[in-house]
Amino acid sequence: MGFEGYIVSDCAAVEDIFDTHHFADSIEGAAGAAITGGCDLSCGAELQQNNAAALAEKSFGLTEDDIDTALSRVFRTRMRLGHFDPVDEQPFLQIGDDQVDTQDHRDLALRASLEAMVLLQNNNDVLPLSAAGLTMLLLLDLTPKLPQTCRATTMVLLLFFGSPVGGYSNYFWYWCDNHNSTMHRYR
């Protein structure tokens, strides 16, 4: 048995097929390309608003059967999740705000990230770092604006954001502050 869910695009990704990547000549063409390429649902409204026009112009060979297949996958999954059951019988609607972003969730996320780290190279045995003889440490962070970037195309509320460099930096300065280090902070 294979995958029994559905494929959903990122927000505005179907529009990008036309506007950004210029793979299709129109938004209707982008809708046709997305569906015939295996996308069943768009995070944005591109598929919902343009399927009829895409079908009319048979963009990328789009057929009514393609749309039926996409709809069947989406609704089969929604049925299995109980989205059409009475509200009081839908388990996901019973989750309150007090059950979101709990300390247990944060602890699990930290444990998962620690267990998932992989060191690909350790040239000249540089790691682990030792404070002995360390006179300078440069940490470069390529993700300081990631939360703003995520909000641009993805509908996610970030309750907490951290980066690897931010974590190392916090730990490093904590260690320095507690070991009478003479290291200076340059920001």
C-alpha atoms as a printed R data frame, in Angstrom:
    type eleno elety resid chain resno       x      y       z
1   ATOM     1    CA   MET     A     1   0.000  0.000   0.000
2   ATOM     2    CA   GLY     A     2   1.376  3.445  -0.855
3   ATOM     3    CA   PHE     A     3   0.833  6.991   0.265
4   ATOM     4    CA   GLU     A     4  -2.849  7.599   1.024
5   ATOM     5    CA   GLY     A     5  -2.821 11.308   1.831
6   ATOM     6    CA   TYR     A     6  -2.783 14.342  -0.382
7   ATOM     7    CA   ILE     A     7  -0.141 16.780  -1.580
8   ATOM     8    CA   VAL     A     8  -0.520 20.445  -0.634
9   ATOM     9    CA   SER     A     9   1.578 23.308  -1.959
10  ATOM    10    CA   ASP     A    10   3.253 25.981   0.091
11  ATOM    11    CA   CYS     A    11   1.372 29.280   0.195
12  ATOM    12    CA   ALA     A    12   1.592 31.088  -3.159
13  ATOM    13    CA   ALA     A    13   3.689 28.271  -4.675
14  ATOM    14    CA   VAL     A    14   1.193 27.636  -7.463
15  ATOM    15    CA   GLU     A    15   1.211 31.341  -8.303
16  ATOM    16    CA   ASP     A    16   5.032 31.157  -8.352
17  ATOM    17    CA   ILE     A    17   4.820 28.582 -11.157
18  ATOM    18    CA   PHE     A    18   3.545 31.471 -13.288
19  ATOM    19    CA   ASP     A    19   4.823 34.705 -11.705
20  ATOM    20    CA   THR     A    20   8.268 33.746 -10.451
21  ATOM    21    CA   HIS     A    21   9.440 30.662 -12.318
22  ATOM    22    CA   HIS     A    22   7.664 31.443 -15.620
23  ATOM    23    CA   PHE     A    23   7.002 27.740 -16.157
24  ATOM    24    CA   ALA     A    24   3.411 28.458 -17.187
25  ATOM    25    CA   ASP     A    25   2.092 31.320 -19.318
26  ATOM    26    CA   SER     A    26  -0.868 32.115 -17.055
27  ATOM    27    CA   ILE     A    27  -2.213 31.493 -13.566
28  ATOM    28    CA   GLU     A    28  -4.663 29.028 -15.118
29  ATOM    29    CA   GLY     A    29  -1.717 27.262 -16.707
30  ATOM    30    CA   ALA     A    30   0.013 27.177 -13.320
31  ATOM    31    CA   ALA     A    31  -3.087 25.550 -11.800
32  ATOM    32    CA   GLY     A    32  -3.078 22.944 -14.567
33  ATOM    33    CA   ALA     A    33   0.664 22.304 -14.130
34  ATOM    34    CA   ALA     A    34   0.284 21.937 -10.372
35  ATOM    35    CA   ILE     A    35  -2.553 19.409 -10.550
36  ATOM    36    CA   THR     A    36  -1.090 17.336 -13.380
37  ATOM    37    CA   GLY     A    37   2.202 17.448 -11.467
38  ATOM    38    CA   GLY     A    38   0.551 15.832  -8.441
39  ATOM    39    CA   CYS     A    39  -0.493 18.782  -6.267
40  ATOM    40    CA   ASP     A    40  -3.972 18.189  -4.833
41  ATOM    41    CA   LEU     A    41  -4.482 21.335  -2.768
42  ATOM    42    CA   SER     A    42  -2.965 24.818  -2.701
43  ATOM    43    CA   CYS     A    43  -2.259 26.657   0.533
44  ATOM    44    CA   GLY     A    44  -3.351 29.759  -1.391
45  ATOM    45    CA   ALA     A    45  -6.454 30.187  -3.497
46  ATOM    46    CA   GLU     A    46  -4.868 29.621  -6.924
47  ATOM    47    CA   LEU     A    47  -6.326 26.157  -7.521
48  ATOM    48    CA   GLN     A    48  -9.740 26.990  -6.111
49  ATOM    49    CA   GLN     A    49 -10.040 30.092  -8.291
50  ATOM    50    CA   ASN     A    50  -8.514 28.772 -11.514
51  ATOM    51    CA   ASN     A    51  -9.395 25.080 -11.940
52  ATOM    52    CA   ALA     A    52 -12.384 25.742 -14.190
53  ATOM    53    CA   ALA     A    53 -10.390 28.013 -16.503
54  ATOM    54    CA   ALA     A    54  -7.424 25.612 -16.473
55  ATOM    55    CA   LEU     A    55  -9.741 22.759 -17.372
56  ATOM    56    CA   ALA     A    56 -11.386 24.808 -20.127
57  ATOM    57    CA   GLU     A    57  -8.037 25.472 -21.767
58  ATOM    58    CA   LYS     A    58  -6.739 21.959 -20.921
59  ATOM    59    CA   SER     A    59  -3.587 23.445 -19.385
60  ATOM    60    CA   PHE     A    60  -0.801 20.874 -19.224
61  ATOM    61    CA   GLY     A    61  -3.261 18.178 -20.313
62  ATOM    62    CA   LEU     A    62  -5.515 18.772 -17.286
63  ATOM    63    CA   THR     A    63  -8.685 16.688 -17.328
64  ATOM    64    CA   GLU     A    64 -11.768 16.536 -15.158
65  ATOM    65    CA   ASP     A    65 -10.502 13.155 -13.929
66  ATOM    66    CA   ASP     A    66  -7.334 14.882 -12.641
67  ATOM    67    CA   ILE     A    67  -9.456 17.309 -10.628
68  ATOM    68    CA   ASP     A    68 -11.679 14.466  -9.352
69  ATOM    69    CA   THR     A    69  -8.584 12.537  -8.244
70  ATOM    70    CA   ALA     A    70  -7.217 15.560  -6.355
71  ATOM    71    CA   LEU     A    71 -10.592 16.212  -4.707
72  ATOM    72    CA   SER     A    72 -10.980 12.545  -3.775
73  ATOM    73    CA   ARG     A    73  -7.594 12.508  -2.024
74  ATOM    74    CA   VAL     A    74  -8.363 15.673  -0.072
75  ATOM    75    CA   PHE     A    75 -11.864 14.635   0.985
76  ATOM    76    CA   ARG     A    76 -10.862 11.032   1.774
77  ATOM    77    CA   THR     A    77  -8.255 12.403   4.191
78  ATOM    78    CA   ARG     A    78 -10.698 14.887   5.711
79  ATOM    79    CA   MET     A    79 -13.234 12.084   6.201
80  ATOM    80    CA   ARG     A    80 -10.603  9.921   7.935
81  ATOM    81    CA   LEU     A    81  -9.735 12.856  10.213
82  ATOM    82    CA   GLY     A    82 -13.409 13.237  11.143
83  ATOM    83    CA   HIS     A    83 -13.816 16.757   9.772
84  ATOM    84    CA   PHE     A    84 -17.449 16.068   8.882
85  ATOM    85    CA   ASP     A    85 -18.368 14.499  12.229
86  ATOM    86    CA   PRO     A    86 -20.230 16.510  14.873
87  ATOM    87    CA   VAL     A    87 -17.925 19.140  16.387
88  ATOM    88    CA   ASP     A    88 -17.936 17.600  19.869
89  ATOM    89    CA   GLU     A    89 -16.702 14.295  18.380
90  ATOM    90    CA   GLN     A    90 -13.707 15.808  16.576
91  ATOM    91    CA   PRO     A    91 -10.654 15.140  18.754
92  ATOM    92    CA   PHE     A    92  -8.460 17.845  17.198
93  ATOM    93    CA   LEU     A    93 -11.062 20.512  17.993
94  ATOM    94    CA   GLN     A    94 -10.897 19.516  21.665
95  ATOM    95    CA   ILE     A    95  -7.262 20.617  21.972
96  ATOM    96    CA   GLY     A    96  -7.143 23.843  23.966
97  ATOM    97    CA   ASP     A    97  -4.560 26.617  23.946
98  ATOM    98    CA   ASP     A    98  -3.198 25.227  27.219
99  ATOM    99    CA   GLN     A    99  -2.084 22.104  25.305
100 ATOM   100    CA   VAL     A   100  -0.035 24.027  22.737
101 ATOM   101    CA   ASP     A   101   3.664 24.846  23.223
102 ATOM   102    CA   THR     A   102   3.906 23.142  26.594
103 ATOM   103    CA   GLN     A   103   7.210 22.537  28.376
104 ATOM   104    CA   ASP     A   104   6.918 18.843  27.407
105 ATOM   105    CA   HIS     A   105   6.665 19.899  23.742
106 ATOM   106    CA   ARG     A   106   9.732 22.140  24.043
107 ATOM   107    CA   ASP     A   107  11.685 19.412  25.831
108 ATOM   108    CA   LEU     A   108  10.809 16.915  23.098
109 ATOM   109    CA   ALA     A   109  11.816 19.403  20.362
110 ATOM   110    CA   LEU     A   110  15.152 20.010  22.095
111 ATOM   111    CA   ARG     A   111  15.765 16.278  22.520
112 ATOM   112    CA   ALA     A   112  14.895 15.627  18.865
113 ATOM   113    CA   SER     A   113  17.237 18.371  17.655
114 ATOM   114    CA   LEU     A   114  20.092 17.139  19.849
115 ATOM   115    CA   GLU     A   115  19.643 13.549  18.717
116 ATOM   116    CA   ALA     A   116  19.346 14.560  15.061
117 ATOM   117    CA   MET     A   117  22.618 16.508  14.843
118 ATOM   118    CA   VAL     A   118  25.297 14.942  12.697
119 ATOM   119    CA   LEU     A   119  28.907 16.070  12.411
120 ATOM   120    CA   LEU     A   120  29.922 15.602   8.794
121 ATOM   121    CA   GLN     A   121  33.550 16.663   9.148
122 ATOM   122    CA   ASN     A   122  35.891 17.488  11.994
123 ATOM   123    CA   ASN     A   123  38.992 18.626  10.155
124 ATOM   124    CA   ASN     A   124  42.084 18.833  12.369
125 ATOM   125    CA   ASP     A   125  40.020 17.709  15.387
126 ATOM   126    CA   VAL     A   126  38.719 21.240  15.976
127 ATOM   127    CA   LEU     A   127  35.706 19.963  17.892
128 ATOM   128    CA   PRO     A   128  34.832 19.900  20.666
129 ATOM   129    CA   LEU     A   129  35.949 23.453  21.379
130 ATOM   130    CA   SER     A   130  38.121 23.996  24.417
131 ATOM   131    CA   ALA     A   131  38.320 27.254  26.339
132 ATOM   132    CA   ALA     A   132  42.026 26.648  26.918
133 ATOM   133    CA   GLY     A   133  43.948 28.802  24.485
134 ATOM   134    CA   LEU     A   134  40.788 30.161  22.842
135 ATOM   135    CA   THR     A   135  41.293 33.863  22.246
136 ATOM   136    CA   MET     A   136  38.688 34.544  19.590
137 ATOM   137    CA   LEU     A   137  35.522 32.899  18.377
138 ATOM   138    CA   LEU     A   138  33.516 34.107  15.387
139 ATOM   139    CA   LEU     A   139  29.941 32.911  15.027
140 ATOM   140    CA   LEU     A   140  28.173 33.714  11.772
141 ATOM   141    CA   ASP     A   141  24.402 33.425  11.592
142 ATOM   142    CA   LEU     A   142  22.719 33.227   8.199
143 ATOM   143    CA   THR     A   143  19.199 33.022   9.624
144 ATOM   144    CA   PRO     A   144  18.556 36.150  11.724
145 ATOM   145    CA   LYS     A   145  15.600 37.224   9.570
146 ATOM   146    CA   LEU     A   146  14.074 33.775   9.149
147 ATOM   147    CA   PRO     A   147  10.911 34.495  11.180
148 ATOM   148    CA   GLN     A   148  10.102 37.484   8.969
149 ATOM   149    CA   THR     A   149  10.797 35.408   5.843
150 ATOM   150    CA   CYS     A   150   8.549 32.584   7.048
151 ATOM   151    CA   ARG     A   151   5.678 34.948   7.702
152 ATOM   152    CA   ALA     A   152   5.855 36.177   4.122
153 ATOM   153    CA   THR     A   153   4.574 32.953   2.528
154 ATOM   154    CA   THR     A   154   3.638 30.539   5.302
155 ATOM   155    CA   MET     A   155   0.741 30.977   7.691
156 ATOM   156    CA   VAL     A   156   2.555 29.985  10.875
157 ATOM   157    CA   LEU     A   157   2.690 31.733  14.223
158 ATOM   158    CA   LEU     A   158   6.192 31.238  15.575
159 ATOM   159    CA   LEU     A   159   5.917 30.959  19.349
160 ATOM   160    CA   PHE     A   160   9.657 30.503  19.713
161 ATOM   161    CA   PHE     A   161  12.512 30.948  17.297
162 ATOM   162    CA   GLY     A   162  16.111 29.978  17.656
163 ATOM   163    CA   SER     A   163  19.037 29.330  15.393
164 ATOM   164    CA   PRO     A   164  22.059 27.068  15.852
165 ATOM   165    CA   VAL     A   165  24.354 30.081  16.178
166 ATOM   166    CA   GLY     A   166  22.004 31.712  18.658
167 ATOM   167    CA   GLY     A   167  22.048 28.581  20.784
168 ATOM   168    CA   TYR     A   168  25.823 28.236  20.689
169 ATOM   169    CA   SER     A   169  26.247 31.936  21.390
170 ATOM   170    CA   ASN     A   170  23.953 31.825  24.428
171 ATOM   171    CA   TYR     A   171  25.727 28.748  25.782
172 ATOM   172    CA   PHE     A   172  29.189 30.230  25.107
173 ATOM   173    CA   TRP     A   173  28.440 33.503  26.900
174 ATOM   174    CA   TYR     A   174  26.807 31.644  29.775
175 ATOM   175    CA   TRP     A   175  30.006 29.601  30.146
176 ATOM   176    CA   CYS     A   176  32.210 32.727  29.921
177 ATOM   177    CA   ASP     A   177  30.140 34.597  32.504
178 ATOM   178    CA   ASN     A   178  30.425 31.677  34.926
179 ATOM   179    CA   HIS     A   179  34.163 30.978  34.460
180 ATOM   180    CA   ASN     A   180  35.653 34.472  34.881
181 ATOM   181    CA   SER     A   181  36.472 34.630  31.184
182 ATOM   182    CA   THR     A   182  38.076 37.716  29.706
183 ATOM   183    CA   MET     A   183  36.347 37.220  26.341
184 ATOM   184    CA   HIS     A   184  34.648 40.332  24.953
185 ATOM   185    CA   ARG     A   185  31.403 40.507  23.030
186 ATOM   186    CA   TYR     A   186  31.422 42.197  19.629
187 ATOM   187    CA   ARG     A   187  28.027 42.474  18.009
